[in-house]
Structure formats: structure tokens, C-alpha cells
Amino acid sequence: MLLNLLAVGDVVGQSGLDFLCRKLRSLKKEYDVHFTVVNGENAAGVGVLPRQVEDIYAAGADVVTLGNHTWNKMQIADRLDTDPYLLRPANYPGKLPGRGVGVYDGPRGLRIAVMNLMGRLHLNSNLDSPFAAADRMLAGCDADIVVCDFHAEITSEKGAMAWYLDGKVQALWGTHTHVPTADTQVLPKGLGFVTDLGMTGPARSVLGVRPEDSINLFLGGIPRRFEQAPGPCRLDACLFTIDTDTKQCVTVRRVDVQET
């Protein structure tokens, strides 16, 4: 069969979460989506609260992934151990709560594995190697299809990971930078790839926050708390169509939604 998997970019703030709740189910219906992964690590601005995880599920997500703000809202720590559909990057060191991979039931008895990894360059040099973590997870993974959210700052690190996993994983998308990229592609051995999904949140913003807050930072102003930008929102996402017989991605395309 052809499996349509939707990957949705980082949900930013309450307005981003509200927009996801209004738009995701209609988007899934329009594109006949079978499985949906949403990055939710910025739903509370930085981090995510348990009630917001519930809202993301209610919006239509099958799995919620996280990133470098996993620990900014410690209320989520207990849930990371008890909720199998909530993932945090697998290459955090030590015995931290949660898991970085899960295997889930898809259509027609299909087993879909979702991996969550985080880059080290200009993000968190104390992480374990995401490449080694990917190898460990794949070695113990009993699934028909494997996909990965790679939460990373540097585009070259995302691209290197995609080429490293080509032939082992069917889809890999980048998150974290909140800027959608136009490089959707299928690599030679069948891995569908995009450098960054983008974000779900305020469209007239700098990465979801008020432009004046970002300008203040770069002009050397007094540090202040970033606030979510007002105004219309957008939902950035990519649709991966995977042939479950050949275990290769056949197409990747952007399916972004812009609020007017």
C-alpha cells in the first residue's frame, strides 16, 4: 500500500496550538493521511505542558515529538515515562525520563516506528552522538516502516543524517529552526527528506516571537522575556508517501497552510 505520513513543524505558543486544532483534521482528510507526527516542544513557548500534549492528540496527532526545550516545563517529566506516544530525543545522556523511539500500529496491521533525535552542533554539545543513537535504535527495532524527527540547528548535520540513514529509514525531517525549506527530495535508496518542516504558529514573527523582541536581542538591549507574536498563523508540514511493499518513500511534498 501507499502510506501517507504527515509531519507537522514545531507548534509555537497557544495561538499555534489553536491553529493546529482548527486545521489539522481537515488537512489530514484532504490528503488522505494515515499517520501524523507533530513536534510539540514549543507549545508553551519553551517546552510543553501535559494539557497541551492532550490538545495536540485531540487535534489529530498520533505521536508528539520534542527537542531541546523538553525540560523547560518539568511538569512533563512524569508523563514522559508513562505516555508511549510522547517522545523526547533519544540521545539525551544519562537516565532521564522518557523514550526516544516508539513502535505504533498503522493501517492494515502495519508497524510504524518513530525516532526522535537531536543534533549537537550549536545546540547541545553534551548530547550523545545522534548517529550512534540511531544505530542503537534501529538494531532493536521491530517495525515495517521507520521515520525520524531530527531536531537540529545546522542544515549540514540534518543532511548528513539523512544520507547516513538512507536505505535504513523511510523518512527523515528536520525540526527546530522554524523556517520551512524547499528541498523536499527522495534519496537514492528511498529515504524521503526535508531539511526543516518549519513551524505552526504566528506568521508575522521572528520564529514565532514578536519581531521587536528579536531586534532588541541583536541590538544589545536589556534582556527580556520573548513574547509570542500576535496576528495570523501558519501551519508548516510535509507529506511523505511511502510504498510499504518496497519500503521506500516515493514522494515528499510541502502541504503548508497559511491563515489570512
Beta strands, then each sheet from edge to edge (+ up, - down):
strand 1: 2-8
strand 2: 10-11
strand 3: 35-39
strand 4: 63-65
strand 5: 101-105
strand 6: 111-118
strand 7: 145-151
strand 8: 171-175
strand 9: 185-186
strand 10: 192-194
strand 11: 199-202
strand 12: 233-235
strand 13: 237-243
strand 14: 248-254
strand 15: 257-258
sheet 1: 4+ 3+ 1+ 13- 14+
sheet 2: 2+ 11+ 12- 15+
sheet 3: 5+ 6- 7- 8- 10- 9+
end
